[in-house]
């Protein structure tokens, strides 16, 4: 959960800065709408990558190319 929170926070900060610099400091509702839409669209990717990173760091599961190709 902490990794997912970190990903979501990073996404929100990047979108906020992008809106600020690309649109020239628009109204508050533009920030809220842009951040909410992008956060909702990227939630599945954020959860999937956070779970993968958590398993890789703490679960002892590591990528092995032999299993990806079907040859063992």
C-alpha positions, -999 to +999 in steps of 0.1 A: +000+000+000+028+024+007+043+019-027+010+025-044+006+057-023+040+068-034+031+062-071-002+080-067+014+110-050+041+112-077+015+111-104-005+138-088+025+161-084+036+156-120+001+163-133-002+194-111+031+208-123+023+200-159-011+217-156+006+247-140+033+251-166+013+241-197-019+261-189-004+290-170-018+287-135-055+280-143-084+279-118-085+254-090-112+233-106-089+226-136-062+212-112-087+191-094-103+177-125-070+170-143-054+153-113-086+133-106-090+121-142-054+111-146-052+094-112-083+074-119-070+064-154-036+053-140-049+036-109-048+000-125-012+005-136-002+020-103-016-009-083-001-035-107+034-019-107+033-014-069+024-050-063+051-061-087+077-039-070+066-051-036+069-088-046+103-081-062+117-062-032+102-082-003+088-115-016+119-132-030+102-133-065+127-124-093+123-123-130+138-152-149+138-150-187+137-188-191+102-190-177+090-162-200+100-180-232+086-214-220+120-231-220+133-244-187 
